[in-house]
Amino acid sequence: MATPIPLKVDPQQLAQVETELKEAGVDFVRFEQTDTHGISRSKTVPMRHLSSFATRGLNFLLGHLGFDQQAGVASGTDYLMERGFPDSRIFPDLSTLKILPWATVEWEEADQLHVEKTARLLCEPYFQDGTPAMAAPRAVARALLGELEALGYGLFSGFEYECYFVDAESRKAPFPGIQIFATLRNHFDPQLVGQILREMPQAGVDIITSNAEYGPGQMEINFAPGRGIEAADNAFTFKNGVKEIAQAHGYIASFMTKPYADQSANGCHFHNSLIDLKAGKNAFQGSNDVFRWWLGGQIKHAAAFSALAAPTINCYKRFKLWSFAPTNATWGVENRSVGFRIKGLGSDSQHVENRIPGGASNPYLVLAGCVAAGLDGLRNKIEPPPATEGIAYGLAGVQDLPTSLPAALDALEADKPMRDLLGEEFIKLFVAVKRHEIEKAKTNGADPGEAGFLERVTPFETNEYFEFL
């Protein structure tokens, strides 16, 4: 696997960032990064220390990448006890600078209004010798995007999330029923929903639609696609920002894939196409070789991809017949029962909607897995199977998706092209963390191998995933 371009801080650009932040009255800068699960892990830095930490790097526990969702330590990652629990140095990508409106604090003292503002910079970890930590999801994604660009293509993609809102104390839904798109439900809490719609664009996340979804308290709020790593950065900002805004209003926002056994799951459809960098246009238009080979690679590696797209034991409860979630690696045009739905056929917006990812997935790993599978398709000219006409559920002679996280991990470990493209450093850590999670679940009454496990949601899953995923 190639390594990404290092995040080197240009002194002139850093000086411009400092000037911009001072003029905006920013007090603090959050040095923020994703962990393996897509959870935001960060340190808050006063403005006076921004320059030194941006230039020298900020010490940050390397092993956070080897934590489970509740910061339990996984063994065998080669990032934690194997190295003596060392620090990394995280360096910011200055192009990701955003002032976070939902992190603004206002208070009145002696009849004077005080306003405290916080900005953020997305970061990536490096070992103390300056080597990039290539188990870091954003670094893996950037490296694969670099390999794609070497072939003459850029990625244009977008994430389509669903999430549940509940009262933080009672854990009850703010509205009942499954009145999808109902105007009476769309703004169930005008202050909460309105703040999300107003403030996300200020942080670079261009909201395009918002509506009630197919469960009590469930919403779907969509934002515009983006180029390259920006698409995953926006998804990361959206998920964690919605959680912060919800918390401020007395709610928990959960992207946990299947929080309720008897209600709709949270999905994360991943829309993706390629841009021909020379021509500057959609490389898929016309269902050409590039489109077919990209799709063929995604279908071939769908089982291994599932480990990244459905990364918890809970996620596999989403893959049910007649659920509008896929159960096999099929494809079709405007078909909601397949794994890969083709939209905009023949137009300049033609793209693949990968319907496998669940809401609990890490956007950087969804993007990385998709690009890895697509790269193998392009390089080896992998043809997709025939398109599915009609309903894909229950079809014989097609590739079924894994029905458990252990099975998906087995598929990932057995898929040499995906291992090679994602990198052994990442594979070792990711599989170790997920095997640790499986064993932890088993000891807490949530064994994915038990009969009937896919039909219920255990207290362990709710406690482990609901708040943070």
TORFIMI-118970 format. One record per residue (C-alpha): residue number from 1; residue in three letters; x, y, z. Coordinates in nm, 2 decimals, padded with zeros to 4 digits, always signed. Each point is the difference from the previous one (the first is absolute). Layout:
// residues N
resi/resn/x/y/z
NUM/Ala/X/Y/Z;
...
// end
This chain:
// residues 469
resi/resn/x/y/z
1/Met/+00.00/+00.00/+00.00;
2/Ala/+00.12/+00.35/-00.08;
3/Thr/+00.03/+00.26/+00.28;
4/Pro/-00.19/+00.33/-00.02;
5/Ile/+00.16/+00.33/-00.06;
6/Pro/+00.12/+00.11/+00.35;
7/Leu/-00.19/+00.27/+00.18;
8/Lys/+00.28/+00.26/+00.00;
9/Val/-00.10/+00.34/+00.14;
10/Asp/+00.11/+00.29/-00.22;
11/Pro/+00.10/+00.30/+00.22;
12/Gln/-00.16/+00.25/-00.23;
13/Gln/-00.33/-00.19/-00.01;
14/Leu/+00.01/-00.04/+00.38;
15/Ala/+00.05/+00.37/+00.04;
16/Gln/-00.30/+00.06/-00.22;
17/Val/-00.21/-00.24/+00.21;
18/Glu/+00.11/+00.18/+00.32;
19/Thr/-00.10/+00.33/-00.14;
20/Glu/-00.34/-00.13/-00.11;
21/Leu/-00.07/-00.15/+00.34;
22/Lys/+00.11/+00.31/+00.19;
23/Glu/-00.22/+00.23/-00.22;
24/Ala/-00.29/-00.24/+00.06;
25/Gly/+00.05/+00.02/+00.37;
26/Val/+00.08/-00.37/+00.05;
27/Asp/+00.12/-00.10/+00.34;
28/Phe/+00.07/-00.37/-00.04;
29/Val/+00.09/-00.25/-00.28;
30/Arg/-00.10/-00.36/+00.02;
31/Phe/+00.26/-00.24/-00.13;
32/Glu/-00.24/-00.27/-00.11;
33/Gln/+00.04/-00.35/-00.16;
34/Thr/-00.20/-00.31/-00.06;
35/Asp/+00.06/-00.32/+00.19;
36/Thr/-00.06/-00.34/-00.16;
37/His/-00.38/+00.03/+00.05;
38/Gly/-00.05/+00.35/-00.13;
39/Ile/-00.03/+00.15/+00.35;
40/Ser/+00.16/+00.34/+00.04;
41/Arg/+00.30/+00.00/+00.23;
42/Ser/+00.15/+00.34/+00.06;
43/Lys/+00.20/+00.25/+00.22;
44/Thr/-00.10/+00.36/+00.04;
45/Val/+00.29/+00.25/-00.05;
46/Pro/+00.00/+00.37/+00.11;
47/Met/+00.07/+00.22/-00.30;
48/Arg/+00.34/+00.11/+00.15;
49/His/+00.13/-00.36/-00.04;
50/Leu/-00.14/-00.06/-00.35;
51/Ser/+00.32/+00.08/-00.19;
52/Ser/+00.24/-00.21/+00.21;
53/Phe/-00.23/-00.31/+00.00;
54/Ala/-00.08/+00.03/-00.37;
55/Thr/+00.37/+00.02/-00.09;
56/Arg/+00.15/-00.25/+00.24;
57/Gly/-00.31/-00.23/+00.03;
58/Leu/-00.22/-00.06/+00.30;
59/Asn/+00.06/-00.30/+00.23;
60/Phe/-00.30/-00.24/-00.02;
61/Leu/-00.03/-00.36/+00.12;
62/Leu/+00.08/-00.21/-00.31;
63/Gly/-00.20/-00.29/+00.15;
64/His/-00.34/+00.18/-00.03;
65/Leu/-00.02/-00.18/-00.34;
66/Gly/+00.01/-00.33/+00.19;
67/Phe/-00.29/+00.08/+00.24;
68/Asp/-00.35/-00.14/-00.03;
69/Gln/-00.29/+00.24/+00.01;
70/Gln/+00.02/+00.04/+00.38;
71/Ala/+00.38/+00.04/+00.00;
72/Gly/+00.07/-00.36/+00.09;
73/Val/+00.34/-00.11/-00.10;
74/Ala/+00.04/-00.26/-00.28;
75/Ser/+00.31/-00.22/-00.01;
76/Gly/+00.19/-00.10/-00.31;
77/Thr/-00.03/+00.34/-00.18;
78/Asp/+00.37/+00.08/+00.02;
79/Tyr/-00.10/+00.36/+00.11;
80/Leu/-00.05/-00.04/+00.37;
81/Met/+00.17/-00.23/+00.26;
82/Glu/+00.22/-00.15/-00.27;
83/Arg/+00.18/+00.35/-00.02;
84/Gly/-00.04/+00.10/+00.37;
85/Phe/-00.31/+00.21/-00.06;
86/Pro/+00.18/+00.28/-00.18;
87/Asp/-00.11/+00.35/-00.11;
88/Ser/-00.03/+00.09/-00.37;
89/Arg/+00.04/+00.35/-00.13;
90/Ile/-00.31/+00.12/-00.18;
91/Phe/+00.04/+00.26/-00.27;
92/Pro/-00.29/+00.21/-00.14;
93/Asp/-00.12/+00.03/-00.35;
94/Leu/-00.03/+00.38/-00.02;
95/Ser/-00.25/-00.03/-00.29;
96/Thr/-00.25/-00.14/+00.24;
97/Leu/-00.02/+00.31/+00.22;
98/Lys/-00.36/+00.08/+00.10;
99/Ile/-00.16/+00.21/+00.27;
100/Leu/-00.26/-00.22/+00.17;
101/Pro/-00.31/+00.20/+00.07;
102/Trp/-00.14/-00.26/+00.23;
103/Ala/+00.31/+00.02/+00.22;
104/Thr/-00.05/+00.37/+00.07;
105/Val/-00.07/+00.08/+00.37;
106/Glu/-00.17/+00.32/+00.10;
107/Trp/-00.05/+00.14/+00.35;
108/Glu/-00.09/+00.33/+00.17;
109/Glu/+00.21/+00.14/+00.28;
110/Ala/-00.04/+00.35/+00.15;
111/Asp/-00.24/+00.09/-00.27;
112/Gln/+00.26/-00.09/-00.27;
113/Leu/-00.05/-00.27/-00.26;
114/His/+00.30/-00.24/-00.03;
115/Val/+00.04/-00.22/-00.31;
116/Glu/+00.25/-00.29/-00.01;
117/Lys/+00.07/-00.15/-00.34;
118/Thr/+00.16/-00.33/-00.09;
119/Ala/+00.14/-00.11/-00.34;
120/Arg/+00.12/-00.34/-00.11;
121/Leu/+00.28/-00.15/-00.20;
122/Leu/-00.02/-00.36/-00.12;
123/Cys/+00.32/-00.19/+00.08;
124/Glu/+00.19/-00.32/-00.07;
125/Pro/+00.24/-00.19/+00.23;
126/Tyr/+00.37/-00.06/-00.06;
127/Phe/+00.25/-00.21/+00.19;
128/Gln/+00.26/+00.19/+00.20;
129/Asp/+00.25/-00.05/-00.28;
130/Gly/-00.23/+00.17/-00.25;
131/Thr/-00.13/-00.32/-00.17;
132/Pro/-00.38/+00.02/-00.07;
133/Ala/-00.21/-00.23/+00.20;
134/Met/-00.16/-00.20/-00.28;
135/Ala/-00.27/-00.15/+00.22;
136/Ala/-00.16/+00.34/+00.02;
137/Pro/-00.32/+00.00/-00.21;
138/Arg/+00.05/+00.34/-00.16;
139/Ala/+00.35/-00.08/-00.10;
140/Val/-00.11/-00.33/-00.15;
141/Ala/-00.27/+00.18/-00.20;
142/Arg/+00.23/+00.27/-00.12;
143/Ala/+00.26/-00.25/-00.11;
144/Leu/-00.25/-00.19/-00.21;
145/Leu/-00.13/+00.32/-00.15;
146/Gly/+00.35/+00.07/-00.11;
147/Glu/+00.02/-00.33/-00.17;
148/Leu/-00.32/+00.07/-00.18;
149/Glu/+00.13/+00.34/-00.12;
150/Ala/+00.31/-00.18/-00.13;
151/Leu/-00.24/-00.18/-00.24;
152/Gly/-00.15/+00.33/-00.11;
153/Tyr/-00.32/+00.00/+00.21;
154/Gly/-00.14/+00.19/+00.29;
155/Leu/-00.28/-00.11/+00.23;
156/Phe/-00.32/+00.19/+00.03;
157/Ser/-00.22/-00.14/+00.28;
158/Gly/-00.26/+00.07/+00.26;
159/Phe/-00.13/-00.17/+00.32;
160/Glu/-00.37/-00.04/+00.07;
161/Tyr/-00.07/-00.05/+00.37;
162/Glu/-00.29/-00.08/+00.22;
163/Cys/+00.00/+00.04/+00.38;
164/Tyr/-00.23/-00.02/+00.30;
165/Phe/-00.05/+00.28/+00.25;
166/Val/-00.11/-00.09/+00.36;
167/Asp/-00.04/+00.20/+00.32;
168/Ala/+00.33/-00.02/+00.18;
169/Glu/-00.15/-00.09/+00.34;
170/Ser/-00.30/-00.21/-00.08;
171/Arg/+00.14/-00.15/-00.33;
172/Lys/-00.35/+00.04/-00.14;
173/Ala/-00.06/+00.11/-00.37;
174/Pro/-00.12/+00.36/-00.05;
175/Phe/-00.28/-00.12/-00.23;
176/Pro/-00.17/-00.33/-00.06;
177/Gly/-00.08/-00.21/-00.31;
178/Ile/+00.16/-00.03/-00.34;
179/Gln/-00.14/+00.30/-00.18;
180/Ile/+00.28/+00.04/-00.26;
181/Phe/+00.02/+00.34/-00.17;
182/Ala/-00.30/+00.12/+00.21;
183/Thr/+00.02/+00.38/+00.03;
184/Leu/-00.13/-00.02/+00.35;
185/Arg/+00.30/-00.20/+00.10;
186/Asn/+00.28/+00.16/-00.21;
187/His/+00.05/+00.28/+00.25;
188/Phe/-00.09/-00.19/+00.32;
189/Asp/+00.22/+00.24/+00.20;
190/Pro/+00.05/+00.32/-00.20;
191/Gln/+00.29/+00.12/+00.21;
192/Leu/+00.20/-00.33/-00.04;
193/Val/-00.08/-00.06/-00.37;
194/Gly/+00.03/+00.37/-00.08;
195/Gln/+00.35/+00.02/+00.16;
196/Ile/+00.12/-00.30/-00.20;
197/Leu/-00.13/+00.14/-00.33;
198/Arg/+00.15/+00.35/+00.07;
199/Glu/+00.33/-00.08/+00.15;
200/Met/+00.12/-00.30/-00.20;
201/Pro/+00.06/+00.21/-00.31;
202/Gln/+00.20/+00.24/+00.21;
203/Ala/+00.24/-00.29/+00.07;
204/Gly/+00.01/-00.10/-00.37;
205/Val/-00.27/-00.26/+00.00;
206/Asp/-00.25/+00.11/-00.26;
207/Ile/-00.34/-00.14/+00.12;
208/Ile/-00.23/-00.07/-00.30;
209/Thr/-00.30/-00.18/+00.15;
210/Ser/-00.15/-00.09/+00.34;
211/Asn/-00.29/-00.22/+00.09;
212/Ala/-00.15/-00.25/+00.25;
213/Glu/+00.09/-00.36/-00.08;
214/Tyr/-00.15/-00.34/+00.05;
215/Gly/+00.02/-00.03/+00.38;
216/Pro/-00.11/+00.19/+00.32;
217/Gly/+00.25/+00.28/+00.04;
218/Gln/+00.19/-00.09/-00.31;
219/Met/+00.12/+00.27/-00.24;
220/Glu/+00.19/+00.01/-00.33;
221/Ile/+00.19/+00.32/-00.06;
222/Asn/+00.20/+00.00/-00.32;
223/Phe/+00.29/+00.21/-00.11;
224/Ala/+00.17/+00.06/-00.34;
225/Pro/+00.28/-00.23/-00.13;
226/Gly/+00.36/+00.10/-00.02;
227/Arg/+00.33/-00.07/-00.17;
228/Gly/+00.27/-00.22/+00.14;
229/Ile/+00.05/-00.01/+00.37;
230/Glu/-00.23/+00.30/+00.05;
231/Ala/-00.30/-00.23/-00.03;
232/Ala/+00.11/-00.21/+00.30;
233/Asp/+00.10/+00.31/+00.19;
234/Asn/-00.35/+00.14/-00.04;
235/Ala/-00.16/-00.32/+00.10;
236/Phe/+00.22/-00.02/+00.31;
237/Thr/-00.08/+00.36/+00.08;
238/Phe/-00.37/-00.06/-00.05;
239/Lys/-00.03/-00.31/+00.22;
240/Asn/+00.19/+00.14/+00.29;
241/Gly/-00.14/+00.35/-00.03;
242/Val/-00.36/-00.13/+00.00;
243/Lys/+00.09/-00.19/+00.32;
244/Glu/+00.13/+00.32/+00.17;
245/Ile/-00.30/+00.21/-00.11;
246/Ala/-00.24/-00.27/+00.12;
247/Gln/+00.18/-00.02/+00.34;
248/Ala/-00.04/+00.38/+00.04;
249/His/-00.38/-00.04/-00.04;
250/Gly/-00.04/-00.29/+00.24;
251/Tyr/+00.00/-00.28/-00.26;
252/Ile/+00.23/-00.28/-00.11;
253/Ala/+00.04/-00.04/-00.37;
254/Ser/+00.09/-00.36/-00.09;
255/Phe/+00.13/-00.14/-00.33;
256/Met/+00.02/-00.35/+00.16;
257/Thr/-00.10/-00.22/-00.29;
258/Lys/-00.28/-00.20/+00.16;
259/Pro/-00.10/+00.16/+00.34;
260/Tyr/-00.34/-00.16/+00.01;
261/Ala/-00.08/-00.36/-00.10;
262/Asp/-00.36/+00.09/-00.12;
263/Gln/+00.08/+00.33/-00.17;
264/Ser/+00.18/+00.12/-00.31;
265/Ala/+00.38/-00.01/-00.01;
266/Asn/+00.23/+00.29/-00.06;
267/Gly/+00.17/-00.02/-00.34;
268/Cys/+00.28/+00.19/-00.16;
269/His/-00.03/-00.04/-00.38;
270/Phe/+00.32/+00.10/-00.17;
271/His/-00.04/+00.18/-00.33;
272/Asn/+00.31/-00.01/-00.21;
273/Ser/+00.13/+00.08/-00.35;
274/Leu/+00.33/+00.07/-00.17;
275/Ile/+00.12/+00.32/-00.15;
276/Asp/+00.23/-00.02/-00.31;
277/Leu/+00.27/+00.24/+00.12;
278/Lys/+00.11/+00.09/-00.36;
279/Ala/-00.35/+00.06/-00.14;
280/Gly/-00.14/+00.14/+00.32;
281/Lys/-00.32/-00.20/-00.03;
282/Asn/-00.18/-00.30/+00.13;
283/Ala/+00.19/-00.31/-00.11;
284/Phe/-00.31/-00.22/+00.04;
285/Gln/-00.23/+00.16/-00.25;
286/Gly/-00.11/-00.24/-00.27;
287/Ser/+00.06/-00.32/+00.20;
288/Asn/+00.35/-00.04/-00.14;
289/Asp/+00.29/-00.23/+00.10;
290/Val/+00.10/+00.23/+00.30;
291/Phe/-00.35/-00.02/+00.14;
292/Arg/-00.03/-00.38/-00.04;
293/Trp/+00.34/-00.08/+00.14;
294/Trp/-00.05/+00.23/+00.30;
295/Leu/-00.33/-00.16/+00.07;
296/Gly/+00.14/-00.35/-00.06;
297/Gly/+00.27/+00.06/+00.26;
298/Gln/-00.25/+00.11/+00.26;
299/Ile/-00.21/-00.30/-00.06;
300/Lys/+00.29/-00.24/+00.01;
301/His/+00.13/+00.13/+00.33;
302/Ala/-00.34/+00.06/+00.16;
303/Ala/+00.05/-00.26/+00.27;
304/Ala/+00.33/+00.15/+00.11;
305/Phe/-00.14/+00.35/-00.03;
306/Ser/-00.28/-00.10/+00.24;
307/Ala/+00.25/-00.01/+00.29;
308/Leu/+00.06/+00.37/-00.05;
309/Ala/-00.35/+00.10/-00.09;
310/Ala/-00.18/-00.21/+00.27;
311/Pro/+00.27/+00.02/+00.27;
312/Thr/-00.19/-00.12/+00.31;
313/Ile/-00.18/-00.31/+00.10;
314/Asn/-00.32/+00.20/+00.00;
315/Cys/+00.03/+00.11/-00.36;
316/Tyr/-00.10/-00.34/-00.15;
317/Lys/-00.35/+00.03/+00.15;
318/Arg/-00.06/+00.25/-00.28;
319/Phe/+00.04/-00.25/-00.29;
320/Lys/-00.35/-00.14/-00.01;
321/Leu/-00.23/-00.11/-00.29;
322/Trp/-00.24/+00.28/-00.10;
323/Ser/+00.16/+00.25/+00.22;
324/Phe/+00.13/+00.24/-00.27;
325/Ala/+00.35/-00.11/+00.11;
326/Pro/+00.19/-00.24/-00.22;
327/Thr/+00.07/-00.36/+00.07;
328/Asn/+00.22/-00.08/-00.30;
329/Ala/+00.26/+00.16/-00.23;
330/Thr/-00.23/+00.06/-00.29;
331/Trp/-00.05/+00.31/-00.21;
332/Gly/-00.28/+00.16/-00.20;
333/Val/-00.12/+00.33/-00.13;
334/Glu/-00.22/+00.20/+00.24;
335/Asn/-00.06/-00.32/+00.20;
336/Arg/-00.02/+00.03/+00.38;
337/Ser/+00.03/-00.37/+00.07;
338/Val/+00.36/-00.04/-00.14;
339/Gly/+00.33/+00.06/+00.17;
340/Phe/+00.11/+00.25/-00.28;
341/Arg/-00.26/+00.23/-00.14;
342/Ile/+00.08/+00.19/-00.32;
343/Lys/-00.14/+00.35/-00.01;
344/Gly/+00.00/+00.26/-00.28;
345/Leu/+00.07/-00.26/-00.27;
346/Gly/+00.12/+00.16/-00.32;
347/Ser/+00.02/+00.35/+00.15;
348/Asp/+00.29/+00.21/+00.13;
349/Ser/-00.10/-00.10/+00.35;
350/Gln/+00.02/-00.37/-00.05;
351/His/+00.13/-00.17/+00.31;
352/Val/+00.00/-00.30/+00.23;
353/Glu/-00.20/+00.00/+00.32;
354/Asn/+00.17/-00.26/+00.22;
355/Arg/-00.28/-00.10/+00.24;
356/Ile/+00.21/-00.23/+00.23;
357/Pro/+00.13/+00.25/+00.26;
358/Gly/-00.19/+00.05/+00.33;
359/Gly/-00.03/+00.31/+00.20;
360/Ala/+00.27/-00.12/+00.25;
361/Ser/+00.27/-00.01/-00.27;
362/Asn/+00.30/+00.23/-00.01;
363/Pro/-00.03/+00.22/-00.31;
364/Tyr/+00.38/-00.01/-00.06;
365/Leu/+00.00/-00.38/-00.01;
366/Val/-00.31/-00.02/-00.22;
367/Leu/+00.17/+00.23/-00.24;
368/Ala/+00.33/-00.19/+00.03;
369/Gly/-00.17/-00.34/-00.05;
370/Cys/-00.19/+00.12/-00.30;
371/Val/+00.31/+00.14/-00.17;
372/Ala/+00.20/-00.31/+00.08;
373/Ala/-00.26/-00.23/-00.16;
374/Gly/-00.04/+00.24/-00.29;
375/Leu/+00.37/+00.03/-00.06;
376/Asp/+00.03/-00.38/-00.03;
377/Gly/-00.29/+00.00/-00.24;
378/Leu/+00.17/+00.27/-00.22;
379/Arg/+00.34/-00.17/+00.00;
380/Asn/-00.13/-00.35/-00.07;
381/Lys/-00.29/+00.09/-00.22;
382/Ile/-00.25/-00.18/+00.22;
383/Glu/-00.34/-00.03/-00.17;
384/Pro/-00.32/+00.01/+00.22;
385/Pro/-00.26/-00.28/-00.03;
386/Pro/-00.32/+00.07/-00.19;
387/Ala/-00.22/+00.27/+00.15;
388/Thr/-00.29/-00.12/+00.21;
389/Glu/-00.35/+00.07/-00.13;
390/Gly/-00.27/+00.01/+00.26;
391/Ile/+00.05/-00.10/+00.36;
392/Ala/+00.34/-00.12/+00.11;
393/Tyr/-00.11/-00.15/+00.33;
394/Gly/+00.04/-00.38/+00.02;
395/Leu/+00.17/-00.03/-00.34;
396/Ala/+00.21/-00.32/-00.06;
397/Gly/+00.33/+00.00/-00.17;
398/Val/+00.11/+00.34/+00.13;
399/Gln/+00.26/+00.11/+00.26;
400/Asp/-00.18/+00.03/+00.34;
401/Leu/+00.13/+00.25/+00.25;
402/Pro/+00.16/-00.13/+00.32;
403/Thr/-00.26/-00.04/+00.28;
404/Ser/+00.23/+00.07/+00.29;
405/Leu/+00.31/+00.21/+00.08;
406/Pro/+00.21/-00.31/+00.06;
407/Ala/-00.08/-00.12/-00.35;
408/Ala/+00.07/+00.34/-00.15;
409/Leu/+00.34/+00.02/+00.17;
410/Asp/+00.08/-00.35/-00.13;
411/Ala/-00.08/+00.13/-00.35;
412/Leu/+00.22/+00.31/+00.05;
413/Glu/+00.29/-00.20/+00.12;
414/Ala/-00.03/-00.24/-00.29;
415/Asp/-00.02/+00.27/-00.27;
416/Lys/+00.36/+00.06/-00.10;
417/Pro/-00.07/+00.29/-00.24;
418/Met/-00.19/+00.19/+00.27;
419/Arg/+00.27/-00.07/+00.26;
420/Asp/+00.27/+00.12/-00.23;
421/Leu/-00.18/+00.32/-00.09;
422/Leu/-00.12/+00.08/+00.35;
423/Gly/+00.34/-00.09/+00.14;
424/Glu/+00.11/-00.26/+00.25;
425/Glu/+00.05/+00.26/+00.28;
426/Phe/-00.36/+00.10/-00.02;
427/Ile/-00.13/-00.36/-00.05;
428/Lys/+00.18/-00.12/+00.31;
429/Leu/-00.13/+00.27/+00.22;
430/Phe/-00.36/+00.00/-00.13;
431/Val/-00.04/-00.38/+00.02;
432/Ala/+00.15/-00.01/+00.35;
433/Val/-00.24/+00.27/+00.12;
434/Lys/-00.30/-00.17/-00.15;
435/Arg/+00.10/-00.35/+00.13;
436/His/+00.04/+00.17/+00.35;
437/Glu/-00.35/+00.15/-00.04;
438/Ile/-00.15/-00.34/-00.09;
439/Glu/+00.15/-00.17/+00.31;
440/Lys/-00.11/+00.29/+00.22;
441/Ala/-00.35/-00.03/-00.13;
442/Lys/-00.01/-00.38/+00.06;
443/Thr/+00.10/+00.05/+00.37;
444/Asn/-00.29/+00.25/+00.03;
445/Gly/-00.28/-00.20/-00.13;
446/Ala/+00.02/+00.10/-00.37;
447/Asp/+00.15/-00.30/-00.19;
448/Pro/-00.05/+00.05/-00.37;
449/Gly/+00.01/-00.37/-00.05;
450/Glu/-00.30/-00.07/+00.22;
451/Ala/-00.33/-00.10/-00.16;
452/Gly/-00.24/+00.29/-00.03;
453/Phe/+00.27/+00.26/+00.06;
454/Leu/-00.09/+00.19/-00.32;
455/Glu/-00.36/+00.04/+00.12;
456/Arg/+00.07/+00.18/+00.32;
457/Val/+00.20/+00.30/+00.13;
458/Thr/+00.18/-00.08/+00.33;
459/Pro/+00.06/+00.25/+00.28;
460/Phe/+00.37/-00.04/-00.06;
461/Glu/-00.03/+00.13/-00.36;
462/Thr/-00.21/+00.30/+00.11;
463/Asn/+00.25/+00.09/+00.28;
464/Glu/+00.30/-00.05/-00.23;
465/Tyr/-00.12/+00.17/-00.32;
466/Phe/-00.30/+00.23/+00.05;
467/Glu/+00.16/+00.32/+00.12;
468/Phe/+00.33/+00.01/-00.18;
469/Leu/-00.08/-00.16/-00.34;
// end
